[in-house]
C-alpha cells in the first residue's frame, strides 16, 4: 500500500490563536479528528477532538448560553 493513498492532498491547519469554536467547527465540517497547529509555517503541535472536548466547559455548567459561548470563544489552540 502506498502512503499517497492515505494522505490528504489539502491539509487543514490551524494556528495557536484559533478558538475552540472554530476548531470544533473545522473538525466537524471536514470530518477530521486531528488538526496540525502551525506557527509561522512550522508545526508546533497537533490538536485532537478530545483536546477540544476536554477544554470545553461541561454542558451541565450553570452558565447562560451567552456566557458559555463567550467562554468557549475565548479559548485558543495554544
Buried (B, 14 or more C-beta within 10 A) or exposed (E): EEEEEEEEEEEEEBEEEBBBBBBBEBBEEEEBEEBEBBEEEEEEBEBBBEBBEEBBEEEEEEEEEEEBEEBBEEBBBE
